[in-house]
Amino acid sequence: MNTDNLIKLENGEFVCVECEHAVKPLTNTAEGMVEADLDNVKKQLVDFPNKVIYAVCPVCGMEYRFRHIDDSLMLEESDEEK
């Protein structure tokens, strides 16, 4: 997989390509939008590599998809519209 377009998470934060803020990603759960539990996301993607888990920028709403690559979590811009 080409990792050139992937966004690295550093200390649980990423820089949004849309608004350029350094933020912690949100994700959708049964309880609504919450700060993503990155350890849980990583475990789910290790157990189910084809699972789609979305991340959302809390500032502008830009959607991303979590990816597990080389034992690291990264974000990929989602094909979904905001």
mmCIF file of the N, C-alpha and C atoms, coordinates in Angstrom:
data_MODEL
# 
_entry.id   MODEL 
# 
loop_
_atom_site.group_PDB 
_atom_site.id 
_atom_site.type_symbol 
_atom_site.label_atom_id 
_atom_site.label_alt_id 
_atom_site.label_comp_id 
_atom_site.label_asym_id 
_atom_site.label_entity_id 
_atom_site.label_seq_id 
_atom_site.pdbx_PDB_ins_code 
_atom_site.Cartn_x 
_atom_site.Cartn_y 
_atom_site.Cartn_z 
_atom_site.occupancy 
_atom_site.B_iso_or_equiv 
_atom_site.pdbx_formal_charge 
_atom_site.auth_seq_id 
_atom_site.auth_comp_id 
_atom_site.auth_asym_id 
_atom_site.auth_atom_id 
_atom_site.pdbx_PDB_model_num 
ATOM 1   N N  . MET A 1 1  ? 0.841   -1.185 0.000  1.00 0.00 ? 1  MET A N  1 
ATOM 2   C CA . MET A 1 1  ? 0.000   0.000  0.000  1.00 0.00 ? 1  MET A CA 1 
ATOM 3   C C  . MET A 1 1  ? 0.884   1.245  0.000  1.00 0.00 ? 1  MET A C  1 
ATOM 4   N N  . ASN A 1 2  ? 0.506   2.205  -0.808 1.00 0.00 ? 2  ASN A N  1 
ATOM 5   C CA . ASN A 1 2  ? 1.218   3.477  -0.877 1.00 0.00 ? 2  ASN A CA 1 
ATOM 6   C C  . ASN A 1 2  ? 0.852   4.312  0.355  1.00 0.00 ? 2  ASN A C  1 
ATOM 7   N N  . THR A 1 3  ? 1.846   4.653  1.142  1.00 0.00 ? 3  THR A N  1 
ATOM 8   C CA . THR A 1 3  ? 1.580   5.399  2.377  1.00 0.00 ? 3  THR A CA 1 
ATOM 9   C C  . THR A 1 3  ? 1.809   6.901  2.216  1.00 0.00 ? 3  THR A C  1 
ATOM 10  N N  . ASP A 1 4  ? 2.051   7.364  0.996  1.00 0.00 ? 4  ASP A N  1 
ATOM 11  C CA . ASP A 1 4  ? 2.319   8.789  0.777  1.00 0.00 ? 4  ASP A CA 1 
ATOM 12  C C  . ASP A 1 4  ? 1.152   9.680  1.186  1.00 0.00 ? 4  ASP A C  1 
ATOM 13  N N  . ASN A 1 5  ? -0.072  9.203  1.013  1.00 0.00 ? 5  ASN A N  1 
ATOM 14  C CA . ASN A 1 5  ? -1.250  10.022 1.306  1.00 0.00 ? 5  ASN A CA 1 
ATOM 15  C C  . ASN A 1 5  ? -1.798  9.799  2.710  1.00 0.00 ? 5  ASN A C  1 
ATOM 16  N N  . LEU A 1 6  ? -1.098  9.013  3.509  1.00 0.00 ? 6  LEU A N  1 
ATOM 17  C CA . LEU A 1 6  ? -1.574  8.730  4.859  1.00 0.00 ? 6  LEU A CA 1 
ATOM 18  C C  . LEU A 1 6  ? -1.062  9.780  5.839  1.00 0.00 ? 6  LEU A C  1 
ATOM 19  N N  . ILE A 1 7  ? -1.862  10.019 6.860  1.00 0.00 ? 7  ILE A N  1 
ATOM 20  C CA . ILE A 1 7  ? -1.538  11.011 7.885  1.00 0.00 ? 7  ILE A CA 1 
ATOM 21  C C  . ILE A 1 7  ? -1.163  10.276 9.160  1.00 0.00 ? 7  ILE A C  1 
ATOM 22  N N  . LYS A 1 8  ? -0.009  10.598 9.694  1.00 0.00 ? 8  LYS A N  1 
ATOM 23  C CA . LYS A 1 8  ? 0.456   9.947  10.914 1.00 0.00 ? 8  LYS A CA 1 
ATOM 24  C C  . LYS A 1 8  ? -0.214  10.561 12.134 1.00 0.00 ? 8  LYS A C  1 
ATOM 25  N N  . LEU A 1 9  ? -0.493  9.702  13.099 1.00 0.00 ? 9  LEU A N  1 
ATOM 26  C CA . LEU A 1 9  ? -0.960  10.146 14.407 1.00 0.00 ? 9  LEU A CA 1 
ATOM 27  C C  . LEU A 1 9  ? 0.263   10.270 15.302 1.00 0.00 ? 9  LEU A C  1 
ATOM 28  N N  . GLU A 1 10 ? 0.426   11.410 15.937 1.00 0.00 ? 10 GLU A N  1 
ATOM 29  C CA . GLU A 1 10 ? 1.534   11.610 16.861 1.00 0.00 ? 10 GLU A CA 1 
ATOM 30  C C  . GLU A 1 10 ? 0.973   12.025 18.207 1.00 0.00 ? 10 GLU A C  1 
ATOM 31  N N  . ASN A 1 11 ? 1.268   11.218 19.228 1.00 0.00 ? 11 ASN A N  1 
ATOM 32  C CA . ASN A 1 11 ? 0.732   11.447 20.572 1.00 0.00 ? 11 ASN A CA 1 
ATOM 33  C C  . ASN A 1 11 ? -0.791  11.539 20.546 1.00 0.00 ? 11 ASN A C  1 
ATOM 34  N N  . GLY A 1 12 ? -1.403  10.725 19.686 1.00 0.00 ? 12 GLY A N  1 
ATOM 35  C CA . GLY A 1 12 ? -2.862  10.666 19.613 1.00 0.00 ? 12 GLY A CA 1 
ATOM 36  C C  . GLY A 1 12 ? -3.505  11.782 18.818 1.00 0.00 ? 12 GLY A C  1 
ATOM 37  N N  . GLU A 1 13 ? -2.699  12.634 18.185 1.00 0.00 ? 13 GLU A N  1 
ATOM 38  C CA . GLU A 1 13 ? -3.232  13.754 17.410 1.00 0.00 ? 13 GLU A CA 1 
ATOM 39  C C  . GLU A 1 13 ? -2.766  13.675 15.959 1.00 0.00 ? 13 GLU A C  1 
ATOM 40  N N  . PHE A 1 14 ? -3.506  14.360 15.098 1.00 0.00 ? 14 PHE A N  1 
ATOM 41  C CA . PHE A 1 14 ? -3.118  14.490 13.701 1.00 0.00 ? 14 PHE A CA 1 
ATOM 42  C C  . PHE A 1 14 ? -3.415  15.910 13.244 1.00 0.00 ? 14 PHE A C  1 
ATOM 43  N N  . VAL A 1 15 ? -2.801  16.313 12.155 1.00 0.00 ? 15 VAL A N  1 
ATOM 44  C CA . VAL A 1 15 ? -3.069  17.631 11.580 1.00 0.00 ? 15 VAL A CA 1 
ATOM 45  C C  . VAL A 1 15 ? -4.052  17.434 10.434 1.00 0.00 ? 15 VAL A C  1 
ATOM 46  N N  . CYS A 1 16 ? -5.218  18.021 10.575 1.00 0.00 ? 16 CYS A N  1 
ATOM 47  C CA . CYS A 1 16 ? -6.281  17.900 9.583  1.00 0.00 ? 16 CYS A CA 1 
ATOM 48  C C  . CYS A 1 16 ? -5.859  18.593 8.285  1.00 0.00 ? 16 CYS A C  1 
ATOM 49  N N  . VAL A 1 17 ? -6.055  17.916 7.153  1.00 0.00 ? 17 VAL A N  1 
ATOM 50  C CA . VAL A 1 17 ? -5.682  18.511 5.868  1.00 0.00 ? 17 VAL A CA 1 
ATOM 51  C C  . VAL A 1 17 ? -6.638  19.629 5.462  1.00 0.00 ? 17 VAL A C  1 
ATOM 52  N N  . GLU A 1 18 ? -7.840  19.625 5.994  1.00 0.00 ? 18 GLU A N  1 
ATOM 53  C CA . GLU A 1 18 ? -8.839  20.628 5.631  1.00 0.00 ? 18 GLU A CA 1 
ATOM 54  C C  . GLU A 1 18 ? -8.646  21.934 6.414  1.00 0.00 ? 18 GLU A C  1 
ATOM 55  N N  . CYS A 1 19 ? -8.592  21.838 7.748  1.00 0.00 ? 19 CYS A N  1 
ATOM 56  C CA . CYS A 1 19 ? -8.530  23.056 8.575  1.00 0.00 ? 19 CYS A CA 1 
ATOM 57  C C  . CYS A 1 19 ? -7.145  23.314 9.174  1.00 0.00 ? 19 CYS A C  1 
ATOM 58  N N  . GLU A 1 20 ? -6.240  22.335 9.043  1.00 0.00 ? 20 GLU A N  1 
ATOM 59  C CA . GLU A 1 20 ? -4.853  22.440 9.500  1.00 0.00 ? 20 GLU A CA 1 
ATOM 60  C C  . GLU A 1 20 ? -4.702  22.571 11.012 1.00 0.00 ? 20 GLU A C  1 
ATOM 61  N N  . HIS A 1 21 ? -5.703  22.145 11.780 1.00 0.00 ? 21 HIS A N  1 
ATOM 62  C CA . HIS A 1 21 ? -5.593  22.119 13.236 1.00 0.00 ? 21 HIS A CA 1 
ATOM 63  C C  . HIS A 1 21 ? -5.005  20.776 13.673 1.00 0.00 ? 21 HIS A C  1 
ATOM 64  N N  . ALA A 1 22 ? -4.220  20.786 14.739 1.00 0.00 ? 22 ALA A N  1 
ATOM 65  C CA . ALA A 1 22 ? -3.751  19.551 15.364 1.00 0.00 ? 22 ALA A CA 1 
ATOM 66  C C  . ALA A 1 22 ? -4.824  19.129 16.359 1.00 0.00 ? 22 ALA A C  1 
ATOM 67  N N  . VAL A 1 23 ? -5.437  17.967 16.117 1.00 0.00 ? 23 VAL A N  1 
ATOM 68  C CA . VAL A 1 23 ? -6.587  17.538 16.907 1.00 0.00 ? 23 VAL A CA 1 
ATOM 69  C C  . VAL A 1 23 ? -6.525  16.042 17.205 1.00 0.00 ? 23 VAL A C  1 
ATOM 70  N N  . LYS A 1 24 ? -7.307  15.630 18.199 1.00 0.00 ? 24 LYS A N  1 
ATOM 71  C CA . LYS A 1 24 ? -7.511  14.212 18.479 1.00 0.00 ? 24 LYS A CA 1 
ATOM 72  C C  . LYS A 1 24 ? -8.744  13.775 17.694 1.00 0.00 ? 24 LYS A C  1 
ATOM 73  N N  . PRO A 1 25 ? -8.655  12.642 16.995 1.00 0.00 ? 25 PRO A N  1 
ATOM 74  C CA . PRO A 1 25 ? -9.784  12.233 16.157 1.00 0.00 ? 25 PRO A CA 1 
ATOM 75  C C  . PRO A 1 25 ? -10.990 11.783 16.970 1.00 0.00 ? 25 PRO A C  1 
ATOM 76  N N  . LEU A 1 26 ? -12.162 12.092 16.439 1.00 0.00 ? 26 LEU A N  1 
ATOM 77  C CA . LEU A 1 26 ? -13.414 11.573 16.972 1.00 0.00 ? 26 LEU A CA 1 
ATOM 78  C C  . LEU A 1 26 ? -13.811 10.362 16.143 1.00 0.00 ? 26 LEU A C  1 
ATOM 79  N N  . THR A 1 27 ? -14.670 9.518  16.715 1.00 0.00 ? 27 THR A N  1 
ATOM 80  C CA . THR A 1 27 ? -15.244 8.410  15.964 1.00 0.00 ? 27 THR A CA 1 
ATOM 81  C C  . THR A 1 27 ? -16.675 8.220  16.423 1.00 0.00 ? 27 THR A C  1 
ATOM 82  N N  . ASN A 1 28 ? -17.474 7.604  15.578 1.00 0.00 ? 28 ASN A N  1 
ATOM 83  C CA . ASN A 1 28 ? -18.887 7.410  15.878 1.00 0.00 ? 28 ASN A CA 1 
ATOM 84  C C  . ASN A 1 28 ? -19.087 6.092  16.624 1.00 0.00 ? 28 ASN A C  1 
ATOM 85  N N  . THR A 1 29 ? -19.827 6.137  17.725 1.00 0.00 ? 29 THR A N  1 
ATOM 86  C CA . THR A 1 29 ? -20.149 4.943  18.504 1.00 0.00 ? 29 THR A CA 1 
ATOM 87  C C  . THR A 1 29 ? -21.647 4.925  18.762 1.00 0.00 ? 29 THR A C  1 
ATOM 88  N N  . ALA A 1 30 ? -22.108 3.897  19.445 1.00 0.00 ? 30 ALA A N  1 
ATOM 89  C CA . ALA A 1 30 ? -23.522 3.820  19.816 1.00 0.00 ? 30 ALA A CA 1 
ATOM 90  C C  . ALA A 1 30 ? -23.922 5.001  20.699 1.00 0.00 ? 30 ALA A C  1 
ATOM 91  N N  . GLU A 1 31 ? -22.953 5.561  21.429 1.00 0.00 ? 31 GLU A N  1 
ATOM 92  C CA . GLU A 1 31 ? -23.206 6.710  22.302 1.00 0.00 ? 31 GLU A CA 1 
ATOM 93  C C  . GLU A 1 31 ? -23.092 8.038  21.551 1.00 0.00 ? 31 GLU A C  1 
ATOM 94  N N  . GLY A 1 32 ? -22.767 8.006  20.272 1.00 0.00 ? 32 GLY A N  1 
ATOM 95  C CA . GLY A 1 32 ? -22.576 9.224  19.487 1.00 0.00 ? 32 GLY A CA 1 
ATOM 96  C C  . GLY A 1 32 ? -21.105 9.445  19.187 1.00 0.00 ? 32 GLY A C  1 
ATOM 97  N N  . MET A 1 33 ? -20.759 10.669 18.815 1.00 0.00 ? 33 MET A N  1 
ATOM 98  C CA . MET A 1 33 ? -19.371 11.001 18.492 1.00 0.00 ? 33 MET A CA 1 
ATOM 99  C C  . MET A 1 33 ? -18.568 11.169 19.779 1.00 0.00 ? 33 MET A C  1 
ATOM 100 N N  . VAL A 1 34 ? -17.467 10.429 19.866 1.00 0.00 ? 34 VAL A N  1 
ATOM 101 C CA . VAL A 1 34 ? -16.596 10.484 21.039 1.00 0.00 ? 34 VAL A CA 1 
ATOM 102 C C  . VAL A 1 34 ? -15.144 10.510 20.571 1.00 0.00 ? 34 VAL A C  1 
ATOM 103 N N  . GLU A 1 35 ? -14.252 10.924 21.468 1.00 0.00 ? 35 GLU A N  1 
ATOM 104 C CA . GLU A 1 35 ? -12.831 10.858 21.146 1.00 0.00 ? 35 GLU A CA 1 
ATOM 105 C C  . GLU A 1 35 ? -12.465 9.395  20.913 1.00 0.00 ? 35 GLU A C  1 
ATOM 106 N N  . ALA A 1 36 ? -11.774 9.132  19.832 1.00 0.00 ? 36 ALA A N  1 
ATOM 107 C CA . ALA A 1 36 ? -11.445 7.758  19.454 1.00 0.00 ? 36 ALA A CA 1 
ATOM 108 C C  . ALA A 1 36 ? -10.526 7.112  20.485 1.00 0.00 ? 36 ALA A C  1 
ATOM 109 N N  . ASP A 1 37 ? -10.870 5.886  20.876 1.00 0.00 ? 37 ASP A N  1 
ATOM 110 C CA . ASP A 1 37 ? -10.013 5.069  21.733 1.00 0.00 ? 37 ASP A CA 1 
ATOM 111 C C  . ASP A 1 37 ? -9.025  4.373  20.795 1.00 0.00 ? 37 ASP A C  1 
ATOM 112 N N  . LEU A 1 38 ? -7.850  4.956  20.635 1.00 0.00 ? 38 LEU A N  1 
ATOM 113 C CA . LEU A 1 38 ? -6.907  4.494  19.625 1.00 0.00 ? 38 LEU A CA 1 
ATOM 114 C C  . LEU A 1 38 ? -6.429  3.069  19.859 1.00 0.00 ? 38 LEU A C  1 
ATOM 115 N N  . ASP A 1 39 ? -6.286  2.661  21.117 1.00 0.00 ? 39 ASP A N  1 
ATOM 116 C CA . ASP A 1 39 ? -5.892  1.278  21.399 1.00 0.00 ? 39 ASP A CA 1 
ATOM 117 C C  . ASP A 1 39 ? -6.967  0.309  20.929 1.00 0.00 ? 39 ASP A C  1 
ATOM 118 N N  . ASN A 1 40 ? -8.225  0.660  21.158 1.00 0.00 ? 40 ASN A N  1 
ATOM 119 C CA . ASN A 1 40 ? -9.338  -0.177 20.727 1.00 0.00 ? 40 ASN A CA 1 
ATOM 120 C C  . ASN A 1 40 ? -9.436  -0.210 19.198 1.00 0.00 ? 40 ASN A C  1 
ATOM 121 N N  . VAL A 1 41 ? -9.264  0.938  18.559 1.00 0.00 ? 41 VAL A N  1 
ATOM 122 C CA . VAL A 1 41 ? -9.298  0.994  17.091 1.00 0.00 ? 41 VAL A CA 1 
ATOM 123 C C  . VAL A 1 41 ? -8.204  0.100  16.516 1.00 0.00 ? 41 VAL A C  1 
ATOM 124 N N  . LYS A 1 42 ? -7.002  0.212  17.066 1.00 0.00 ? 42 LYS A N  1 
ATOM 125 C CA . LYS A 1 42 ? -5.879  -0.599 16.583 1.00 0.00 ? 42 LYS A CA 1 
ATOM 126 C C  . LYS A 1 42 ? -6.173  -2.085 16.747 1.00 0.00 ? 42 LYS A C  1 
ATOM 127 N N  . LYS A 1 43 ? -6.704  -2.479 17.908 1.00 0.00 ? 43 LYS A N  1 
ATOM 128 C CA . LYS A 1 43 ? -7.033  -3.886 18.151 1.00 0.00 ? 43 LYS A CA 1 
ATOM 129 C C  . LYS A 1 43 ? -8.074  -4.378 17.153 1.00 0.00 ? 43 LYS A C  1 
ATOM 130 N N  . GLN A 1 44 ? -9.103  -3.578 16.914 1.00 0.00 ? 44 GLN A N  1 
ATOM 131 C CA . GLN A 1 44 ? -10.141 -3.983 15.964 1.00 0.00 ? 44 GLN A CA 1 
ATOM 132 C C  . GLN A 1 44 ? -9.574  -4.162 14.556 1.00 0.00 ? 44 GLN A C  1 
ATOM 133 N N  . LEU A 1 45 ? -8.677  -3.278 14.146 1.00 0.00 ? 45 LEU A N  1 
ATOM 134 C CA . LEU A 1 45 ? -8.107  -3.384 12.804 1.00 0.00 ? 45 LEU A CA 1 
ATOM 135 C C  . LEU A 1 45 ? -7.104  -4.527 12.685 1.00 0.00 ? 45 LEU A C  1 
ATOM 136 N N  . VAL A 1 46 ? -6.457  -4.892 13.786 1.00 0.00 ? 46 VAL A N  1 
ATOM 137 C CA . VAL A 1 46 ? -5.588  -6.072 13.773 1.00 0.00 ? 46 VAL A CA 1 
ATOM 138 C C  . VAL A 1 46 ? -6.449  -7.326 13.646 1.00 0.00 ? 46 VAL A C  1 
ATOM 139 N N  . ASP A 1 47 ? -7.539  -7.386 14.432 1.00 0.00 ? 47 ASP A N  1 
ATOM 140 C CA . ASP A 1 47 ? -8.424  -8.555 14.413 1.00 0.00 ? 47 ASP A CA 1 
ATOM 141 C C  . ASP A 1 47 ? -9.242  -8.647 13.131 1.00 0.00 ? 47 ASP A C  1 
ATOM 142 N N  . PHE A 1 48 ? -9.637  -7.511 12.580 1.00 0.00 ? 48 PHE A N  1 
ATOM 143 C CA . PHE A 1 48 ? -10.492 -7.457 11.385 1.00 0.00 ? 48 PHE A CA 1 
ATOM 144 C C  . PHE A 1 48 ? -9.897  -6.442 10.403 1.00 0.00 ? 48 PHE A C  1 
ATOM 145 N N  . PRO A 1 49 ? -8.871  -6.838 9.635  1.00 0.00 ? 49 PRO A N  1 
ATOM 146 C CA . PRO A 1 49 ? -8.138  -5.896 8.776  1.00 0.00 ? 49 PRO A CA 1 
ATOM 147 C C  . PRO A 1 49 ? -8.993  -5.157 7.743  1.00 0.00 ? 49 PRO A C  1 
ATOM 148 N N  . ASN A 1 50 ? -10.111 -5.724 7.340  1.00 0.00 ? 50 ASN A N  1 
ATOM 149 C CA . ASN A 1 50 ? -10.950 -5.072 6.328  1.00 0.00 ? 50 ASN A CA 1 
ATOM 150 C C  . ASN A 1 50 ? -12.047 -4.200 6.927  1.00 0.00 ? 50 ASN A C  1 
ATOM 151 N N  . LYS A 1 51 ? -12.088 -4.118 8.255  1.00 0.00 ? 51 LYS A N  1 
ATOM 152 C CA . LYS A 1 51 ? -13.109 -3.304 8.916  1.00 0.00 ? 51 LYS A CA 1 
ATOM 153 C C  . LYS A 1 51 ? -12.872 -1.823 8.608  1.00 0.00 ? 51 LYS A C  1 
ATOM 154 N N  . VAL A 1 52 ? -13.949 -1.097 8.400  1.00 0.00 ? 52 VAL A N  1 
ATOM 155 C CA . VAL A 1 52 ? -13.863 0.339  8.133  1.00 0.00 ? 52 VAL A CA 1 
ATOM 156 C C  . VAL A 1 52 ? -14.253 1.089  9.403  1.00 0.00 ? 52 VAL A C  1 
ATOM 157 N N  . ILE A 1 53 ? -13.317 1.867  9.927  1.00 0.00 ? 53 ILE A N  1 
ATOM 158 C CA . ILE A 1 53 ? -13.568 2.702  11.101 1.00 0.00 ? 53 ILE A CA 1 
ATOM 159 C C  . ILE A 1 53 ? -13.226 4.130  10.705 1.00 0.00 ? 53 ILE A C  1 
ATOM 160 N N  . TYR A 1 54 ? -14.215 4.991  10.840 1.00 0.00 ? 54 TYR A N  1 
ATOM 161 C CA . TYR A 1 54 ? -14.026 6.381  10.438 1.00 0.00 ? 54 TYR A CA 1 
ATOM 162 C C  . TYR A 1 54 ? -13.550 7.239  11.602 1.00 0.00 ? 54 TYR A C  1 
ATOM 163 N N  . ALA A 1 55 ? -12.738 8.231  11.258 1.00 0.00 ? 55 ALA A N  1 
ATOM 164 C CA . ALA A 1 55 ? -12.298 9.266  12.190 1.00 0.00 ? 55 ALA A CA 1 
ATOM 165 C C  . ALA A 1 55 ? -12.823 10.587 11.653 1.00 0.00 ? 55 ALA A C  1 
ATOM 166 N N  . VAL A 1 56 ? -13.105 11.505 12.564 1.00 0.00 ? 56 VAL A N  1 
ATOM 167 C CA . VAL A 1 56 ? -13.644 12.802 12.171 1.00 0.00 ? 56 VAL A CA 1 
ATOM 168 C C  . VAL A 1 56 ? -12.858 13.902 12.880 1.00 0.00 ? 56 VAL A C  1 
ATOM 169 N N  . CYS A 1 57 ? -12.529 14.942 12.147 1.00 0.00 ? 57 CYS A N  1 
ATOM 170 C CA . CYS A 1 57 ? -11.898 16.118 12.747 1.00 0.00 ? 57 CYS A CA 1 
ATOM 171 C C  . CYS A 1 57 ? -12.952 16.852 13.568 1.00 0.00 ? 57 CYS A C  1 
ATOM 172 N N  . PRO A 1 58 ? -12.696 17.096 14.858 1.00 0.00 ? 58 PRO A N  1 
ATOM 173 C CA . PRO A 1 58 ? -13.686 17.780 15.692 1.00 0.00 ? 58 PRO A CA 1 
ATOM 174 C C  . PRO A 1 58 ? -13.853 19.265 15.358 1.00 0.00 ? 58 PRO A C  1 
ATOM 175 N N  . VAL A 1 59 ? -12.944 19.837 14.597 1.00 0.00 ? 59 VAL A N  1 
ATOM 176 C CA . VAL A 1 59 ? -13.025 21.259 14.259 1.00 0.00 ? 59 VAL A CA 1 
ATOM 177 C C  . VAL A 1 59 ? -13.876 21.491 13.015 1.00 0.00 ? 59 VAL A C  1 
ATOM 178 N N  . CYS A 1 60 ? -13.579 20.759 11.928 1.00 0.00 ? 60 CYS A N  1 
ATOM 179 C CA . CYS A 1 60 ? -14.253 21.041 10.656 1.00 0.00 ? 60 CYS A CA 1 
ATOM 180 C C  . CYS A 1 60 ? -15.144 19.911 10.153 1.00 0.00 ? 60 CYS A C  1 
ATOM 181 N N  . GLY A 1 61 ? -15.062 18.729 10.771 1.00 0.00 ? 61 GLY A N  1 
ATOM 182 C CA . GLY A 1 61 ? -15.916 17.624 10.359 1.00 0.00 ? 61 GLY A CA 1 
ATOM 183 C C  . GLY A 1 61 ? -15.373 16.783 9.217  1.00 0.00 ? 61 GLY A C  1 
ATOM 184 N N  . MET A 1 62 ? -14.151 17.047 8.777  1.00 0.00 ? 62 MET A N  1 
ATOM 185 C CA . MET A 1 62 ? -13.533 16.254 7.705  1.00 0.00 ? 62 MET A CA 1 
ATOM 186 C C  . MET A 1 62 ? -13.454 14.800 8.145  1.00 0.00 ? 62 MET A C  1 
ATOM 187 N N  . GLU A 1 63 ? -13.839 13.878 7.238  1.00 0.00 ? 63 GLU A N  1 
ATOM 188 C CA . GLU A 1 63 ? -13.826 12.449 7.558  1.00 0.00 ? 63 GLU A CA 1 
ATOM 189 C C  . GLU A 1 63 ? -12.568 11.779 7.028  1.00 0.00 ? 63 GLU A C  1 
ATOM 190 N N  . TYR A 1 64 ? -12.080 10.853 7.832  1.00 0.00 ? 64 TYR A N  1 
ATOM 191 C CA . TYR A 1 64 ? -10.919 10.040 7.505  1.00 0.00 ? 64 TYR A CA 1 
ATOM 192 C C  . TYR A 1 64 ? -11.265 8.592  7.803  1.00 0.00 ? 64 TYR A C  1 
ATOM 193 N N  . ARG A 1 65 ? -10.405 7.705  7.335  1.00 0.00 ? 65 ARG A N  1 
ATOM 194 C CA . ARG A 1 65 ? -10.539 6.282  7.634  1.00 0.00 ? 65 ARG A CA 1 
ATOM 195 C C  . ARG A 1 65 ? -9.264  5.847  8.350  1.00 0.00 ? 65 ARG A C  1 
ATOM 196 N N  . PHE A 1 66 ? -9.438  5.152  9.483  1.00 0.00 ? 66 PHE A N  1 
ATOM 197 C CA . PHE A 1 66 ? -8.276  4.619  10.188 1.00 0.00 ? 66 PHE A CA 1 
ATOM 198 C C  . PHE A 1 66 ? -7.663  3.492  9.368  1.00 0.00 ? 66 PHE A C  1 
ATOM 199 N N  . ARG A 1 67 ? -6.333  3.453  9.329  1.00 0.00 ? 67 ARG A N  1 
ATOM 200 C CA . ARG A 1 67 ? -5.577  2.376  8.694  1.00 0.00 ? 67 ARG A CA 1 
ATOM 201 C C  . ARG A 1 67 ? -4.542  1.872  9.690  1.00 0.00 ? 67 ARG A C  1 
ATOM 202 N N  . HIS A 1 68 ? -4.314  0.556  9.689  1.00 0.00 ? 68 HIS A N  1 
ATOM 203 C CA . HIS A 1 68 ? -3.278  -0.048 10.530 1.00 0.00 ? 68 HIS A CA 1 
ATOM 204 C C  . HIS A 1 68 ? -2.178  -0.541 9.595  1.00 0.00 ? 68 HIS A C  1 
ATOM 205 N N  . ILE A 1 69 ? -1.029  0.145  9.632  1.00 0.00 ? 69 ILE A N  1 
ATOM 206 C CA . ILE A 1 69 ? 0.071   -0.172 8.727  1.00 0.00 ? 69 ILE A CA 1 
ATOM 207 C C  . ILE A 1 69 ? 1.368   -0.188 9.521  1.00 0.00 ? 69 ILE A C  1 
ATOM 208 N N  . ASP A 1 70 ? 2.136   -1.268 9.343  1.00 0.00 ? 70 ASP A N  1 
ATOM 209 C CA . ASP A 1 70 ? 3.430   -1.401 10.027 1.00 0.00 ? 70 ASP A CA 1 
ATOM 210 C C  . ASP A 1 70 ? 3.310   -1.155 11.524 1.00 0.00 ? 70 ASP A C  1 
ATOM 211 N N  . ASP A 1 71 ? 2.298   -1.752 12.134 1.00 0.00 ? 71 ASP A N  1 
ATOM 212 C CA . ASP A 1 71 ? 2.038   -1.669 13.570 1.00 0.00 ? 71 ASP A CA 1 
ATOM 213 C C  . ASP A 1 71 ? 1.759   -0.242 14.048 1.00 0.00 ? 71 ASP A C  1 
ATOM 214 N N  . SER A 1 72 ? 1.318   0.625  13.138 1.00 0.00 ? 72 SER A N  1 
ATOM 215 C CA . SER A 1 72 ? 0.963   1.996  13.501 1.00 0.00 ? 72 SER A CA 1 
ATOM 216 C C  . SER A 1 72 ? -0.422  2.331  12.973 1.00 0.00 ? 72 SER A C  1 
ATOM 217 N N  . LEU A 1 73 ? -1.121  3.198  13.701 1.00 0.00 ? 73 LEU A N  1 
ATOM 218 C CA . LEU A 1 73 ? -2.388  3.727  13.204 1.00 0.00 ? 73 LEU A CA 1 
ATOM 219 C C  . LEU A 1 73 ? -2.107  4.973  12.384 1.00 0.00 ? 73 LEU A C  1 
ATOM 220 N N  . MET A 1 74 ? -2.764  5.049  11.238 1.00 0.00 ? 74 MET A N  1 
ATOM 221 C CA . MET A 1 74 ? -2.660  6.220  10.378 1.00 0.00 ? 74 MET A CA 1 
ATOM 222 C C  . MET A 1 74 ? -4.058  6.565  9.895  1.00 0.00 ? 74 MET A C  1 
ATOM 223 N N  . LEU A 1 75 ? -4.194  7.734  9.314  1.00 0.00 ? 75 LEU A N  1 
ATOM 224 C CA . LEU A 1 75 ? -5.474  8.166  8.768  1.00 0.00 ? 75 LEU A CA 1 
ATOM 225 C C  . LEU A 1 75 ? -5.345  8.383  7.270  1.00 0.00 ? 75 LEU A C  1 
ATOM 226 N N  . GLU A 1 76 ? -6.422  8.023  6.581  1.00 0.00 ? 76 GLU A N  1 
ATOM 227 C CA . GLU A 1 76 ? -6.514  8.225  5.140  1.00 0.00 ? 76 GLU A CA 1 
ATOM 228 C C  . GLU A 1 76 ? -7.757  9.060  4.888  1.00 0.00 ? 76 GLU A C  1 
ATOM 229 N N  . GLU A 1 77 ? -7.665  10.030 3.999  1.00 0.00 ? 77 GLU A N  1 
ATOM 230 C CA . GLU A 1 77 ? -8.846  10.826 3.686  1.00 0.00 ? 77 GLU A CA 1 
ATOM 231 C C  . GLU A 1 77 ? -9.953  9.897  3.202  1.00 0.00 ? 77 GLU A C  1 
ATOM 232 N N  . SER A 1 78 ? -11.151 10.126 3.713  1.00 0.00 ? 78 SER A N  1 
ATOM 233 C CA . SER A 1 78 ? -12.297 9.301  3.359  1.00 0.00 ? 78 SER A CA 1 
ATOM 234 C C  . SER A 1 78 ? -12.841 9.721  2.004  1.00 0.00 ? 78 SER A C  1 
ATOM 235 N N  . ASP A 1 79 ? -13.475 8.778  1.325  1.00 0.00 ? 79 ASP A N  1 
ATOM 236 C CA . ASP A 1 79 ? -14.164 9.082  0.072  1.00 0.00 ? 79 ASP A CA 1 
ATOM 237 C C  . ASP A 1 79 ? -15.499 9.748  0.342  1.00 0.00 ? 79 ASP A C  1 
ATOM 238 N N  . GLU A 1 80 ? -15.947 9.684  1.615  1.00 0.00 ? 80 GLU A N  1 
ATOM 239 C CA . GLU A 1 80 ? -17.237 10.265 1.984  1.00 0.00 ? 80 GLU A CA 1 
ATOM 240 C C  . GLU A 1 80 ? -17.146 11.784 1.999  1.00 0.00 ? 80 GLU A C  1 
ATOM 241 N N  . GLU A 1 81 ? -18.235 12.424 1.657  1.00 0.00 ? 81 GLU A N  1 
ATOM 242 C CA . GLU A 1 81 ? -18.299 13.889 1.723  1.00 0.00 ? 81 GLU A CA 1 
ATOM 243 C C  . GLU A 1 81 ? -18.632 14.315 3.140  1.00 0.00 ? 81 GLU A C  1 
ATOM 244 N N  . LYS A 1 82 ? -18.173 15.527 3.530  1.00 0.00 ? 82 LYS A N  1 
ATOM 245 C CA . LYS A 1 82 ? -18.528 16.010 4.856  1.00 0.00 ? 82 LYS A CA 1 
ATOM 246 C C  . LYS A 1 82 ? -19.966 16.469 4.854  1.00 0.00 ? 82 LYS A C  1 
# 
